Structures are given as C-alpha cells and as structure tokens.
Amino acid sequence: MISASQIKDHMEVKSADGQHIGTVDHLDGNSRIKLTRQGSLDGMHHEIPLDWVDHVDAHVHLSMDASDVRSKWTDLPN
C-alpha cells in the first residue's frame, strides 16, 4: 500500500504505459490526488484515487494505462 506521505506537490504522474498523466497539485485528504490544470492536456483539474498508484519514486506511477485513467478520473470545475 502506498502512503500518502510519499506523494509530494509538483510530482509528475505517469500511467502504466509511461504516458504523462499530469502533475500533482496536492493531496485531497488521504485518499485522492488532485492534478494541476497546467499539467493537464485539456487545461482542467482532475482527481484520481490514491488506490491507482502502483509505486512512487521521482514520479507517481499509476497501475492503469493512460486511456483507462483518462476515462475514469474525476473532472473538477476550474
């Protein structure tokens, strides 16, 4: 299980297939990661559950391919 303390603001988030998903804006509680608008291809904030994180090193690596992440993440109003 990944600890929320491993994830820092401004870390890059990558999908299981190595694609850029976004940049961590901040943790929303202990179970959700809010992504920045600037790091997003569509210019919107998105939120993903911490459960999707496979591991953390210099980046946050997700356990899902980019297409799955983008179809299942939560869109947030700007």
N, CA, C and O atoms as CSV, one atom per row, in Angstrom:
chain,resi,resn,atom,element,x,y,z
A,1,MET,N,N,0.831,-1.184,0.000
A,1,MET,CA,C,0.000,0.000,0.000
A,1,MET,C,C,0.878,1.251,0.000
A,1,MET,O,O,1.847,1.338,0.755
A,2,ILE,N,N,0.542,2.187,-0.827
A,2,ILE,CA,C,1.272,3.439,-0.923
A,2,ILE,C,C,0.844,4.366,0.203
A,2,ILE,O,O,-0.345,4.482,0.500
A,3,SER,N,N,1.799,5.016,0.821
A,3,SER,CA,C,1.493,6.001,1.853
A,3,SER,C,C,1.336,7.371,1.200
A,3,SER,O,O,2.131,7.746,0.338
A,4,ALA,N,N,0.330,8.102,1.601
A,4,ALA,CA,C,0.091,9.436,1.046
A,4,ALA,C,C,1.296,10.344,1.270
A,4,ALA,O,O,1.517,11.267,0.487
A,5,SER,N,N,2.075,10.105,2.313
A,5,SER,CA,C,3.232,10.951,2.611
A,5,SER,C,C,4.343,10.830,1.566
A,5,SER,O,O,5.229,11.683,1.512
A,6,GLN,N,N,4.310,9.796,0.743
A,6,GLN,CA,C,5.306,9.622,-0.318
A,6,GLN,C,C,5.066,10.566,-1.494
A,6,GLN,O,O,5.975,10.828,-2.282
A,7,ILE,N,N,3.859,11.067,-1.608
A,7,ILE,CA,C,3.471,11.881,-2.759
A,7,ILE,C,C,3.582,13.350,-2.396
A,7,ILE,O,O,2.982,13.810,-1.424
A,8,LYS,N,N,4.354,14.082,-3.186
A,8,LYS,CA,C,4.619,15.492,-2.929
A,8,LYS,C,C,4.016,16.353,-4.036
A,8,LYS,O,O,3.862,15.909,-5.174
A,9,ASP,N,N,3.681,17.581,-3.683
A,9,ASP,CA,C,3.196,18.538,-4.679
A,9,ASP,C,C,4.205,18.669,-5.809
A,9,ASP,O,O,5.413,18.638,-5.573
A,10,HIS,N,N,3.725,18.812,-7.012
A,10,HIS,CA,C,4.501,19.050,-8.235
A,10,HIS,C,C,5.222,17.822,-8.785
A,10,HIS,O,O,6.041,17.949,-9.695
A,11,MET,N,N,4.931,16.627,-8.246
A,11,MET,CA,C,5.499,15.411,-8.827
A,11,MET,C,C,4.752,15.088,-10.117
A,11,MET,O,O,3.546,15.314,-10.212
A,12,GLU,N,N,5.461,14.566,-11.099
A,12,GLU,CA,C,4.826,14.126,-12.343
A,12,GLU,C,C,4.122,12.805,-12.101
A,12,GLU,O,O,4.626,11.942,-11.383
A,13,VAL,N,N,2.947,12.653,-12.709
A,13,VAL,CA,C,2.171,11.417,-12.626
A,13,VAL,C,C,2.222,10.735,-13.987
A,13,VAL,O,O,1.927,11.347,-15.013
A,14,LYS,N,N,2.603,9.453,-13.983
A,14,LYS,CA,C,2.725,8.681,-15.225
A,14,LYS,C,C,1.828,7.450,-15.169
A,14,LYS,O,O,1.635,6.840,-14.117
A,15,SER,N,N,1.289,7.107,-16.330
A,15,SER,CA,C,0.450,5.910,-16.428
A,15,SER,C,C,1.330,4.660,-16.504
A,15,SER,O,O,2.551,4.755,-16.629
A,16,ALA,N,N,0.697,3.494,-16.428
A,16,ALA,CA,C,1.429,2.225,-16.508
A,16,ALA,C,C,2.134,2.059,-17.845
A,16,ALA,O,O,3.144,1.361,-17.934
A,17,ASP,N,N,1.605,2.703,-18.894
A,17,ASP,CA,C,2.252,2.630,-20.206
A,17,ASP,C,C,3.214,3.798,-20.439
A,17,ASP,O,O,3.627,4.046,-21.572
A,18,GLY,N,N,3.570,4.514,-19.369
A,18,GLY,CA,C,4.618,5.529,-19.430
A,18,GLY,C,C,4.194,6.903,-19.905
A,18,GLY,O,O,5.045,7.777,-20.076
A,19,GLN,N,N,2.911,7.124,-20.125
A,19,GLN,CA,C,2.459,8.428,-20.616
A,19,GLN,C,C,2.289,9.424,-19.465
A,19,GLN,O,O,1.955,9.054,-18.340
A,20,HIS,N,N,2.531,10.697,-19.783
A,20,HIS,CA,C,2.313,11.778,-18.821
A,20,HIS,C,C,0.818,11.931,-18.594
A,20,HIS,O,O,0.054,12.134,-19.538
A,21,ILE,N,N,0.408,11.834,-17.341
A,21,ILE,CA,C,-0.996,11.988,-16.980
A,21,ILE,C,C,-1.255,13.377,-16.418
A,21,ILE,O,O,-2.307,13.967,-16.666
A,22,GLY,N,N,-0.308,13.892,-15.673
A,22,GLY,CA,C,-0.473,15.207,-15.077
A,22,GLY,C,C,0.597,15.465,-14.036
A,22,GLY,O,O,1.598,14.753,-13.947
A,23,THR,N,N,0.356,16.514,-13.246
A,23,THR,CA,C,1.264,16.927,-12.191
A,23,THR,C,C,0.457,17.071,-10.906
A,23,THR,O,O,-0.640,17.630,-10.912
A,24,VAL,N,N,1.006,16.566,-9.810
A,24,VAL,CA,C,0.313,16.642,-8.527
A,24,VAL,C,C,0.166,18.105,-8.115
A,24,VAL,O,O,1.153,18.833,-8.013
A,25,ASP,N,N,-1.075,18.524,-7.879
A,25,ASP,CA,C,-1.334,19.836,-7.295
A,25,ASP,C,C,-1.217,19.685,-5.776
A,25,ASP,O,O,-0.439,20.386,-5.129
A,26,HIS,N,N,-1.994,18.769,-5.224
A,26,HIS,CA,C,-1.920,18.454,-3.797
A,26,HIS,C,C,-2.764,17.211,-3.518
A,26,HIS,O,O,-3.538,16.758,-4.361
A,27,LEU,N,N,-2.590,16.680,-2.323
A,27,LEU,CA,C,-3.434,15.574,-1.874
A,27,LEU,C,C,-4.721,16.152,-1.319
A,27,LEU,O,O,-4.714,17.141,-0.586
A,28,ASP,N,N,-5.808,15.527,-1.678
A,28,ASP,CA,C,-7.116,15.922,-1.165
A,28,ASP,C,C,-7.501,14.875,-0.125
A,28,ASP,O,O,-8.087,13.846,-0.458
A,29,GLY,N,N,-7.173,15.141,1.122
A,29,GLY,CA,C,-7.325,14.148,2.177
A,29,GLY,C,C,-6.227,13.109,2.065
A,29,GLY,O,O,-5.129,13.413,1.600
A,30,ASN,N,N,-6.511,11.896,2.483
A,30,ASN,CA,C,-5.527,10.809,2.408
A,30,ASN,C,C,-5.859,9.792,1.334
A,30,ASN,O,O,-5.246,8.726,1.276
A,31,SER,N,N,-6.835,10.115,0.472
A,31,SER,CA,C,-7.247,9.096,-0.492
A,31,SER,C,C,-7.357,9.589,-1.934
A,31,SER,O,O,-7.634,8.789,-2.828
A,32,ARG,N,N,-7.146,10.897,-2.188
A,32,ARG,CA,C,-7.317,11.440,-3.542
A,32,ARG,C,C,-6.148,12.355,-3.887
A,32,ARG,O,O,-5.617,13.063,-3.031
A,33,ILE,N,N,-5.763,12.324,-5.148
A,33,ILE,CA,C,-4.708,13.196,-5.662
A,33,ILE,C,C,-5.343,14.175,-6.643
A,33,ILE,O,O,-5.966,13.765,-7.622
A,34,LYS,N,N,-5.185,15.461,-6.381
A,34,LYS,CA,C,-5.673,16.487,-7.305
A,34,LYS,C,C,-4.523,16.864,-8.232
A,34,LYS,O,O,-3.413,17.149,-7.782
A,35,LEU,N,N,-4.806,16.861,-9.530
A,35,LEU,CA,C,-3.804,17.200,-10.542
A,35,LEU,C,C,-3.954,18.662,-10.956
A,35,LEU,O,O,-5.061,19.199,-10.956
A,36,THR,N,N,-2.845,19.303,-11.307
A,36,THR,CA,C,-2.874,20.704,-11.715
A,36,THR,C,C,-3.520,20.868,-13.083
A,36,THR,O,O,-3.534,19.943,-13.895
A,37,ARG,N,N,-4.050,22.051,-13.320
A,37,ARG,CA,C,-4.578,22.390,-14.657
A,37,ARG,C,C,-3.430,22.517,-15.649
A,37,ARG,O,O,-3.543,22.084,-16.796
A,38,GLN,N,N,-2.320,23.115,-15.204
A,38,GLN,CA,C,-1.186,23.356,-16.096
A,38,GLN,C,C,-0.552,22.062,-16.604
A,38,GLN,O,O,-0.013,22.036,-17.711
A,39,GLY,N,N,-0.608,21.005,-15.823
A,39,GLY,CA,C,-0.028,19.733,-16.225
A,39,GLY,C,C,-0.971,18.869,-17.038
A,39,GLY,O,O,-0.610,17.766,-17.449
A,40,SER,N,N,-2.184,19.366,-17.274
A,40,SER,CA,C,-3.210,18.589,-17.956
A,40,SER,C,C,-3.296,18.968,-19.431
A,40,SER,O,O,-3.162,20.139,-19.787
A,41,LEU,N,N,-3.515,17.987,-20.273
A,41,LEU,CA,C,-3.631,18.252,-21.711
A,41,LEU,C,C,-4.877,19.056,-22.057
A,41,LEU,O,O,-4.891,19.768,-23.061
A,42,ASP,N,N,-5.935,18.951,-21.235
A,42,ASP,CA,C,-7.168,19.687,-21.533
A,42,ASP,C,C,-7.336,20.950,-20.685
A,42,ASP,O,O,-8.364,21.620,-20.777
A,43,GLY,N,N,-6.334,21.281,-19.860
A,43,GLY,CA,C,-6.386,22.509,-19.078
A,43,GLY,C,C,-7.356,22.487,-17.909
A,43,GLY,O,O,-7.711,23.541,-17.382
A,44,MET,N,N,-7.791,21.303,-17.497
A,44,MET,CA,C,-8.734,21.167,-16.381
A,44,MET,C,C,-8.064,20.463,-15.203
A,44,MET,O,O,-7.106,19.709,-15.369
A,45,HIS,N,N,-8.600,20.733,-14.003
A,45,HIS,CA,C,-8.198,19.950,-12.833
A,45,HIS,C,C,-8.858,18.576,-12.933
A,45,HIS,O,O,-9.995,18.453,-13.388
A,46,HIS,N,N,-8.132,17.552,-12.504
A,46,HIS,CA,C,-8.678,16.201,-12.420
A,46,HIS,C,C,-8.265,15.623,-11.080
A,46,HIS,O,O,-7.302,16.080,-10.463
A,47,GLU,N,N,-8.995,14.621,-10.639
A,47,GLU,CA,C,-8.687,13.975,-9.382
A,47,GLU,C,C,-8.662,12.464,-9.597
A,47,GLU,O,O,-9.500,11.909,-10.307
A,48,ILE,N,N,-7.688,11.816,-8.972
A,48,ILE,CA,C,-7.565,10.365,-9.070
A,48,ILE,C,C,-7.426,9.780,-7.665
A,48,ILE,O,O,-6.890,10.436,-6.771
A,49,PRO,N,N,-7.901,8.560,-7.469
A,49,PRO,CA,C,-7.765,7.940,-6.147
A,49,PRO,C,C,-6.342,7.441,-5.903
A,49,PRO,O,O,-5.652,7.011,-6.827
A,50,LEU,N,N,-5.927,7.506,-4.666
A,50,LEU,CA,C,-4.606,7.017,-4.273
A,50,LEU,C,C,-4.474,5.526,-4.585
A,50,LEU,O,O,-3.364,5.039,-4.800
A,51,ASP,N,N,-5.588,4.799,-4.611
A,51,ASP,CA,C,-5.576,3.357,-4.898
A,51,ASP,C,C,-5.008,3.039,-6.281
A,51,ASP,O,O,-4.570,1.914,-6.519
A,52,TRP,N,N,-5.008,4.004,-7.189
A,52,TRP,CA,C,-4.488,3.766,-8.541
A,52,TRP,C,C,-2.964,3.814,-8.604
A,52,TRP,O,O,-2.377,3.446,-9.622
A,53,VAL,N,N,-2.325,4.256,-7.541
A,53,VAL,CA,C,-0.862,4.393,-7.536
A,53,VAL,C,C,-0.217,3.027,-7.347
A,53,VAL,O,O,-0.520,2.304,-6.398
A,54,ASP,N,N,0.675,2.693,-8.268
A,54,ASP,CA,C,1.425,1.442,-8.189
A,54,ASP,C,C,2.664,1.621,-7.319
A,54,ASP,O,O,2.913,0.831,-6.409
A,55,HIS,N,N,3.446,2.677,-7.608
A,55,HIS,CA,C,4.634,2.974,-6.809
A,55,HIS,C,C,5.040,4.434,-7.010
A,55,HIS,O,O,4.585,5.112,-7.931
A,56,VAL,N,N,5.912,4.887,-6.113
A,56,VAL,CA,C,6.394,6.268,-6.147
A,56,VAL,C,C,7.909,6.243,-6.082
A,56,VAL,O,O,8.495,5.596,-5.215
A,57,ASP,N,N,8.543,6.962,-7.016
A,57,ASP,CA,C,9.980,7.213,-6.949
A,57,ASP,C,C,10.127,8.713,-7.194
A,57,ASP,O,O,9.608,9.502,-6.404
A,58,ALA,N,N,10.796,9.126,-8.227
A,58,ALA,CA,C,10.833,10.552,-8.578
A,58,ALA,C,C,9.497,10.979,-9.187
A,58,ALA,O,O,9.213,12.172,-9.299
A,59,HIS,N,N,8.688,10.009,-9.577
A,59,HIS,CA,C,7.373,10.240,-10.184
A,59,HIS,C,C,6.334,9.395,-9.449
A,59,HIS,O,O,6.668,8.485,-8.689
A,60,VAL,N,N,5.078,9.719,-9.695
A,60,VAL,CA,C,3.973,8.895,-9.208
A,60,VAL,C,C,3.572,7.996,-10.369
A,60,VAL,O,O,3.139,8.488,-11.411
A,61,HIS,N,N,3.709,6.697,-10.204
A,61,HIS,CA,C,3.422,5.728,-11.262
A,61,HIS,C,C,2.086,5.051,-10.968
A,61,HIS,O,O,1.880,4.498,-9.887
A,62,LEU,N,N,1.191,5.104,-11.936
A,62,LEU,CA,C,-0.127,4.502,-11.778
A,62,LEU,C,C,-0.140,3.069,-12.290
A,62,LEU,O,O,0.730,2.669,-13.064
A,63,SER,N,N,-1.121,2.308,-11.859
A,63,SER,CA,C,-1.237,0.902,-12.257
A,63,SER,C,C,-2.141,0.721,-13.473
A,63,SER,O,O,-2.430,-0.408,-13.867
A,64,MET,N,N,-2.593,1.836,-14.073
A,64,MET,CA,C,-3.517,1.785,-15.209
A,64,MET,C,C,-2.903,2.488,-16.417
A,64,MET,O,O,-2.107,3.415,-16.274
A,65,ASP,N,N,-3.289,2.029,-17.615
A,65,ASP,CA,C,-2.867,2.703,-18.840
A,65,ASP,C,C,-3.536,4.072,-18.937
A,65,ASP,O,O,-4.569,4.313,-18.311
A,66,ALA,N,N,-2.940,4.964,-19.725
A,66,ALA,CA,C,-3.414,6.340,-19.847
A,66,ALA,C,C,-4.870,6.439,-20.278
A,66,ALA,O,O,-5.616,7.262,-19.747
A,67,SER,N,N,-5.281,5.619,-21.226
A,67,SER,CA,C,-6.660,5.696,-21.709
A,67,SER,C,C,-7.649,5.335,-20.602
A,67,SER,O,O,-8.720,5.936,-20.512
A,68,ASP,N,N,-7.303,4.358,-19.758
A,68,ASP,CA,C,-8.172,3.984,-18.645
A,68,ASP,C,C,-8.229,5.093,-17.593
A,68,ASP,O,O,-9.299,5.407,-17.072
A,69,VAL,N,N,-7.087,5.676,-17.288
A,69,VAL,CA,C,-7.041,6.762,-16.311
A,69,VAL,C,C,-7.931,7.913,-16.769
A,69,VAL,O,O,-8.766,8.407,-16.011
A,70,ARG,N,N,-7.744,8.330,-18.011
A,70,ARG,CA,C,-8.491,9.486,-18.517
A,70,ARG,C,C,-9.991,9.218,-18.630
A,70,ARG,O,O,-10.789,10.152,-18.556
A,71,SER,N,N,-10.379,7.969,-18.806
A,71,SER,CA,C,-11.809,7.676,-18.890
A,71,SER,C,C,-12.461,7.546,-17.511
A,71,SER,O,O,-13.685,7.618,-17.392
A,72,LYS,N,N,-11.644,7.355,-16.468
A,72,LYS,CA,C,-12.194,7.099,-15.136
A,72,LYS,C,C,-11.903,8.190,-14.102
A,72,LYS,O,O,-12.486,8.177,-13.018
A,73,TRP,N,N,-11.005,9.141,-14.423
A,73,TRP,CA,C,-10.700,10.168,-13.426
A,73,TRP,C,C,-11.884,11.084,-13.245
A,73,TRP,O,O,-12.816,11.073,-14.050
A,74,THR,N,N,-11.854,11.883,-12.182
A,74,THR,CA,C,-12.925,12.825,-11.900
A,74,THR,C,C,-12.529,14.198,-12.432
A,74,THR,O,O,-11.467,14.715,-12.086
A,75,ASP,N,N,-13.377,14.789,-13.271
A,75,ASP,CA,C,-13.163,16.155,-13.749
A,75,ASP,C,C,-13.633,17.112,-12.665
A,75,ASP,O,O,-14.705,16.932,-12.089
A,76,LEU,N,N,-12.828,18.128,-12.391
A,76,LEU,CA,C,-13.194,19.112,-11.382
A,76,LEU,C,C,-13.411,20.474,-12.038
A,76,LEU,O,O,-12.744,20.806,-13.018
A,77,PRO,N,N,-14.333,21.254,-11.504
A,77,PRO,CA,C,-14.518,22.610,-12.052
A,77,PRO,C,C,-13.283,23.450,-11.783
A,77,PRO,O,O,-12.625,23.283,-10.756
A,78,ASN,N,N,-12.971,24.339,-12.691
A,78,ASN,CA,C,-11.770,25.179,-12.537
A,78,ASN,C,C,-12.003,26.351,-11.658
A,78,ASN,O,O,-11.090,27.146,-11.434
